[in-house]
Amino acid sequence: MNGTIFDIKEMAVHDGPGIRTTVFFKGCPLRCRWCHNPEGLSRKPQLMYKSVRCIDCKSCQKECNHDECRPFGRCIYACPENCLEITGRDISVNDLVKELKASADVLGDSFGGFTFSGGEPLAQHDFLLSLIEKLKDYHLCMETSGFADSEVFKSVIEKLDLVIMDIKLADSKLHQKYTGVDNKVILDNFKILKQSGKPYIIRTPLIPSIIDTDDNLTKIKEIIGDSVWEKLPYNAAAGAKYKMLGMEFSLDG
């Protein structure tokens, strides 16, 4: 079975306990206007063009024989300034497991485990479950928006050691406006998570004037009760990658 990922971050220290390796799954059903991983939104591989480095030599426009370059009409290997990068790759479960275990072996007893992030890992739940099964001897964590079919959500969290779940906006209309989806599915899955007995952390990104308001944070607190709650400061550089991907970044409206 194959899945699509866009990054593997080793030595991660904010994605669960210990020093971990985080796997970023490509594809997400939400369209949060502040998303700091825009390369994780589409399931398809994308070309990232770092225009600030470009010297306009046009070397990338020459024909090449690389299959991975053909969809983009440019050769990513010809650029002398390394302006071009394809973000996203298909990989089999077995190949990914082999790659991940190699990173774990380097740290030995200091290794904390694996975290699945994105994008949205639940959007590739079959691939995720197969990966979890092959890595079950390690501490496993998932970072998720919680937007998934309830049965899919249950089937995944029961096999994990820790779940980190976002709750961004308590109001359903505002959630629809700023993320593209209603929050009912998310809040229903939070109830499932809370009743599951699994350790979990709730995270809320503090987007100024949208999420970081007294009204919204008070309502989230009412929803999550005494849950462990991490409030993440807004990343002011969140929009930097959008231009490189040919995408628009906007928090207006």
VEXRO-710650 format. One line per field, with one value per residue (C-alpha): x, z, y; residue number from 0; residue in one letter. Coordinates in Angstrom, 3 decimals, always signed. Last residue first. Layout:
BEGIN
xx c(X  ...)
zz c(Z  ...)
yy c(Y  ...)
num c(NUM  ...)
residuo c(A  ...)
END
This chain:
BEGIN
xx c(-12.732  -8.954  -6.677  -5.077  -2.374  -2.663  -0.933  +1.798  +3.755  +6.607  +4.012  +2.316  +5.531  +5.957  +2.407  +3.075  +5.927  +3.937  +3.525  +0.699  +1.405  +0.152  -2.277  -1.827  -4.737  -4.661  -8.354  -10.126  -13.210  -12.813  -16.073  -16.287  -12.628  -13.388  -16.194  -13.887  -11.250  -13.793  -15.219  -11.856  -10.501  -7.397  -9.186  -10.070  -8.719  -5.142  -4.691  -3.832  -3.450  -5.415  -4.115  -5.879  -3.712  -4.624  -4.053  -6.492  -9.373  -11.777  -14.385  -12.420  -11.589  -15.206  -16.285  -13.549  -14.923  -18.301  -16.566  -14.691  -17.727  -19.735  -17.006  -18.369  -15.820  -14.017  -11.547  -12.234  -15.876  -16.995  -15.380  -16.972  -20.369  -19.777  -18.703  -16.168  -13.165  -9.760  -9.917  -6.845  -6.070  -2.884  -3.522  -1.223  -0.462  -2.219  -4.103  -7.492  -7.041  -7.094  -10.212  -12.146  -11.430  -12.310  -15.582  -16.285  -15.700  -12.978  -12.196  -10.276  -7.820  -5.063  -1.600  -1.066  +1.195  +2.888  +5.294  +7.094  +6.386  +3.301  +5.355  +4.106  +0.505  +0.706  +1.849  -1.075  -3.444  -1.995  -2.232  -5.865  -6.484  -5.144  -7.369  -6.841  -3.233  -4.358  -1.893  +0.112  +1.011  +1.909  +4.250  +6.820  +8.577  +10.699  +14.188  +16.785  +17.108  +18.609  +18.927  +20.340  +17.997  +14.970  +16.105  +16.621  +13.203  +11.640  +13.242  +12.342  +8.794  +8.525  +9.684  +7.257  +4.305  +4.976  +5.911  +4.381  +6.186  +5.254  +7.105  +9.035  +11.836  +13.134  +15.384  +18.501  +20.776  +22.408  +18.970  +19.264  +17.927  +14.347  +13.968  +10.916  +7.666  +5.924  +4.404  +7.676  +9.992  +9.231  +9.807  +13.330  +14.460  +15.208  +14.254  +15.657  +13.469  +15.418  +18.512  +16.539  +19.413  +16.928  +19.149  +16.485  +17.221  +14.303  +12.048  +12.067  +9.782  +8.011  +6.497  +3.639  +2.954  -0.774  -2.703  -3.265  -3.218  +0.179  +2.239  +0.234  +1.924  +1.527  -2.269  -3.662  -6.704  -7.603  -8.626  -9.707  -9.980  -6.181  -3.712  -0.063  +1.012  +3.866  +5.876  +7.378  +10.420  +10.758  +12.944  +10.880  +7.155  +4.894  +5.243  +7.271  +10.715  +11.287  +14.757  +13.775  +11.251  +9.903  +8.223  +5.670  +3.924  +1.721  +0.615  +1.223  +0.000)
zz c(+5.277  +4.989  +6.233  +2.873  +1.409  -2.292  -3.901  -6.542  -4.349  -3.650  -3.068  -0.407  +1.435  +3.178  +4.527  +7.957  +8.739  +11.533  +13.277  +15.745  +19.277  +20.185  +23.055  +24.649  +26.556  +28.751  +29.191  +32.267  +30.372  +26.603  +25.513  +28.159  +27.530  +23.821  +24.652  +26.760  +24.019  +21.437  +23.502  +24.748  +21.211  +19.834  +17.228  +14.720  +15.961  +16.086  +15.237  +18.494  +17.299  +19.642  +20.781  +22.798  +24.268  +24.610  +26.694  +25.616  +27.971  +25.035  +26.539  +25.753  +22.284  +21.468  +22.722  +20.565  +17.629  +18.056  +18.282  +15.046  +13.165  +14.308  +13.313  +9.904  +7.106  +5.022  +7.755  +8.276  +7.298  +8.334  +11.751  +12.079  +11.383  +13.774  +16.709  +18.925  +16.737  +16.685  +18.409  +17.309  +18.453  +19.798  +20.365  +22.417  +22.643  +19.423  +18.311  +19.751  +18.106  +14.601  +14.641  +16.594  +14.072  +11.143  +12.837  +13.543  +9.929  +9.856  +10.914  +14.167  +13.103  +13.844  +15.334  +15.895  +18.393  +18.511  +21.132  +19.355  +19.176  +17.066  +14.109  +11.534  +12.728  +12.773  +9.149  +8.059  +10.006  +8.388  +4.857  +5.440  +7.153  +4.381  +5.190  +8.849  +8.596  +7.900  +6.282  +8.083  +11.243  +12.344  +15.342  +15.923  +19.140  +21.975  +20.867  +23.624  +23.977  +20.492  +18.827  +15.507  +15.527  +15.334  +12.054  +10.530  +11.800  +9.881  +6.547  +6.806  +7.830  +4.847  +2.442  +3.877  +3.822  +0.218  -0.801  -2.952  -2.722  -1.925  -2.329  -5.565  -5.174  -7.359  -6.558  -6.027  -7.148  -10.051  -11.284  -13.452  -10.932  -10.778  -14.524  -15.548  -17.338  -14.051  -14.835  -16.545  -13.570  -11.748  -14.883  -15.281  -18.930  -19.278  -21.610  -20.856  -18.829  -15.599  -17.104  -17.596  -16.204  -14.475  -11.386  -9.089  -5.349  -4.397  -6.674  -4.459  -6.590  -4.855  -7.340  -6.020  -5.474  -5.259  -2.006  -1.724  +1.671  +3.007  +0.928  +2.628  +5.954  +7.936  +7.542  +8.378  +6.097  +7.300  +4.272  +5.829  +4.040  +4.153  +1.847  +2.292  +5.432  +7.489  +9.395  +12.690  +14.207  +17.945  +20.792  +23.929  +24.467  +21.688  +18.676  +20.199  +20.346  +16.745  +16.177  +12.723  +10.487  +7.613  +4.890  +2.108  +2.443  +0.061  +0.693  -0.914  +0.000)
yy c(+38.803  +38.986  +36.211  +35.711  +33.529  +32.788  +29.810  +29.601  +27.191  +29.628  +32.343  +30.238  +29.349  +32.703  +32.966  +31.473  +33.882  +35.558  +32.187  +32.759  +31.585  +28.096  +27.602  +24.178  +22.691  +19.590  +18.804  +20.195  +21.320  +20.950  +22.564  +25.308  +26.156  +26.447  +28.892  +31.070  +31.004  +32.139  +34.982  +36.262  +36.412  +34.705  +32.610  +35.309  +38.662  +37.357  +33.637  +31.878  +28.289  +26.003  +22.621  +19.943  +17.215  +13.557  +10.431  +7.735  +6.914  +6.854  +9.201  +12.354  +11.096  +10.279  +13.702  +15.258  +13.303  +14.980  +18.362  +17.732  +16.436  +19.467  +21.956  +22.949  +23.062  +25.716  +26.656  +30.369  +30.721  +27.240  +27.647  +31.082  +29.567  +26.649  +28.825  +27.077  +27.850  +26.181  +22.832  +20.947  +17.416  +15.855  +12.149  +9.905  +6.177  +5.235  +2.114  +3.135  +6.531  +5.063  +2.888  +5.519  +8.296  +6.046  +5.157  +8.823  +9.867  +12.483  +16.052  +15.667  +18.357  +15.877  +15.413  +11.710  +9.942  +6.553  +5.174  +2.326  -1.429  -0.701  +0.516  -2.002  -1.700  +2.088  +2.153  -0.016  +2.213  +5.334  +3.945  +3.058  +6.416  +8.634  +11.649  +10.705  +11.938  +15.520  +17.858  +16.802  +14.965  +11.447  +11.311  +8.581  +7.636  +9.027  +7.936  +8.292  +4.497  +4.265  +7.657  +6.408  +3.408  +5.682  +7.233  +3.777  +2.733  +5.581  +4.726  +1.037  +1.926  +4.269  +1.590  -0.950  +1.431  +2.340  +5.857  +8.556  +11.844  +15.422  +18.696  +18.960  +21.474  +24.258  +27.208  +25.082  +27.957  +26.065  +24.915  +21.801  +19.260  +20.550  +20.251  +22.229  +21.459  +20.701  +17.301  +16.287  +16.755  +13.494  +11.439  +12.818  +12.794  +16.513  +19.338  +22.777  +25.125  +24.600  +26.218  +29.438  +31.521  +33.833  +34.268  +32.774  +32.804  +35.052  +32.976  +29.881  +27.713  +24.819  +22.402  +20.335  +16.628  +15.843  +15.330  +19.064  +20.798  +19.696  +22.125  +24.869  +24.002  +27.237  +27.253  +30.715  +30.564  +27.091  +25.060  +21.784  +18.411  +17.904  +16.181  +15.213  +13.347  +14.791  +12.187  +13.341  +11.638  +12.034  +13.228  +12.794  +13.169  +14.440  +16.708  +19.549  +17.893  +16.789  +15.297  +14.051  +15.743  +13.667  +15.704  +15.735  +12.386  +10.431  +6.853  +3.475  +0.000)
num c(252  251  250  249  248  247  246  245  244  243  242  241  240  239  238  237  236  235  234  233  232  231  230  229  228  227  226  225  224  223  222  221  220  219  218  217  216  215  214  213  212  211  210  209  208  207  206  205  204  203  202  201  200  199  198  197  196  195  194  193  192  191  190  189  188  187  186  185  184  183  182  181  180  179  178  177  176  175  174  173  172  171  170  169  168  167  166  165  164  163  162  161  160  159  158  157  156  155  154  153  152  151  150  149  148  147  146  145  144  143  142  141  140  139  138  137  136  135  134  133  132  131  130  129  128  127  126  125  124  123  122  121  120  119  118  117  116  115  114  113  112  111  110  109  108  107  106  105  104  103  102  101  100  99  98  97  96  95  94  93  92  91  90  89  88  87  86  85  84  83  82  81  80  79  78  77  76  75  74  73  72  71  70  69  68  67  66  65  64  63  62  61  60  59  58  57  56  55  54  53  52  51  50  49  48  47  46  45  44  43  42  41  40  39  38  37  36  35  34  33  32  31  30  29  28  27  26  25  24  23  22  21  20  19  18  17  16  15  14  13  12  11  10  9  8  7  6  5  4  3  2  1  0)
residuo c(G  D  L  S  F  E  M  G  L  M  K  Y  K  A  G  A  A  A  N  Y  P  L  K  E  W  V  S  D  G  I  I  E  K  I  K  T  L  N  D  D  T  D  I  I  S  P  I  L  P  T  R  I  I  Y  P  K  G  S  Q  K  L  I  K  F  N  D  L  I  V  K  N  D  V  G  T  Y  K  Q  H  L  K  S  D  A  L  K  I  D  M  I  V  L  D  L  K  E  I  V  S  K  F  V  E  S  D  A  F  G  S  T  E  M  C  L  H  Y  D  K  L  K  E  I  L  S  L  L  F  D  H  Q  A  L  P  E  G  G  S  F  T  F  G  G  F  S  D  G  L  V  D  A  S  A  K  L  E  K  V  L  D  N  V  S  I  D  R  G  T  I  E  L  C  N  E  P  C  A  Y  I  C  R  G  F  P  R  C  E  D  H  N  C  E  K  Q  C  S  K  C  D  I  C  R  V  S  K  Y  M  L  Q  P  K  R  S  L  G  E  P  N  H  C  W  R  C  R  L  P  C  G  K  F  F  V  T  T  R  I  G  P  G  D  H  V  A  M  E  K  I  D  F  I  T  G  N  M)
END
